[in-house]
Amino acid sequence: MATATVRPDVPPVRGSRGTSVAAPSQRIAALDLVRGVIMVLMAIDHVRVYSGVPAGGPTPGVFFTRWITHFCAPGFVFFAGTAAFLQGRKVARGELARYLFARGVILILLELTFIRACWTFNADYSQFLLAGVIWMLGWCMVLLAAVIYLPVRAITALGLLVILAQNAFGVVGGLLPQSLHQAWEFIYPVGAEVRLGSTGPNVTVLYTIVPWIGVMCAGFGFGSIISRSDDERRRWCIGIGLTATVLFVLIAGLEVARSGSQDGPPAFVRLLNQRKYPASPVFLLMTLGPLIALLPLAERARGWLARALTTFGRVPLFYYLLHIPLIHALALIVNLLRVGAAQPERYATAPYVSMPPDQRWPLPLLYVVWLVAVAILYPLCRWYAQSKAQHPQAWMRYV
């Protein structure tokens, strides 16, 4: 992320008491650190994909291996909105809108080309395309570019409304003519099979635009809290984060209590097993609440681990573009060592991978490969972060 220095020709954001509030570097570092944690956790889930371990399962180890990564997409999108707000304090709105639009288009194209090839290690785009998290993030940036001209409070209110009233988009989609259902599937799920043209590839829509555009708008509004004085900011972060977490426990707890005792997962698993696709309001309370509440602690983090995580958080897209092909390559090596064959055909439609139970990796192996991947990524991300800071190129602001 850019430095925290506020340009002298741009008026600083005003605090609630009318005092000018600058954005100290430690605040930006805290956001970078939390984003770094998100990136590292995300790698667990993508190693899990290539290991064949299912997304959740009957054992606590498998369940929490997946559950801990639920914090990634909400935090990634929310803090992308916050970063846009902070960047908007240093540039004119028109310049920010152009940047968001351009970066959004770049992300969309990367998802459909380079990232798709990294997931599968093939260039056969005629059968399978994925509208994944980077695709969604790109469209959200494009849409945010259009709404940043509104007052910050209006953007925040719009974001919260989209999150809370997201089911209305499903109702609207169901009322549309059948011919429009494919297009609406990109906005909110209506159960349509998406195909590009009559003979084009099937498109798996993993992340719809709603409610994620609401999350990014809410994150943009959160930028006004990050820009307050130290004491105010910490109070607001703890207050918002704990309130969201308590609301999650109450709402999800009532739902579990209403369902009563039943065969299947224990109550705490049902409490934590909230809907991610599309992300329900309760899912977002469960994930964003703790992340926001922990921001004040991130400001105080010191030591080599904090520095390493902050490095990852400064170059999240660079990290993302590297980590998928790296994990894919490591998976082929692991397969070669385990069974004598790389078995690349298993990953032809990654991240959708299915393996027989007896061929899935054990969890210890999954975590060893994850640590190896993170260790390899660190010097590369450190080099890029230093290059970006010391010898910035125009294109680097987009990666």
Secondary structure, DSSP 8 states (H G I E B T S, - for coil): ---S---TTS---B-TTS-B----HHHHHHHHHHHHHHHHHHHHHHHHHHHT--SS-SSHHHHHHHHGGGGHHHHHHHHHHHHHHHHHTTS-HHHHHHHHHHHHHHHHHHIIIIIHHHHHS---TTTEEEE-HHHHHHHHHHHHHHHTTS-HHHHHHHHHHHHHTTHHHHHHHHHS-GGGHHHHHTTS--S--EESTTTS-EEEE-S-HHHHHHHHHHHHHHHHHHTS-HHHHHHHHHHHHHHHHHHHHHHHHHHHHHH-S-SSS-HHHHHH---TTTT-HHHHHHHHHHHHHTHHHHHH--SHHHHHHHHHHHSHHHHHHHHHHHHHHHHHHHHHHHHS---GGGGTTTTS----GGGS--HHHHHHHHHHHHHHHHHHHHHHHHHHHHS--GGGGG-
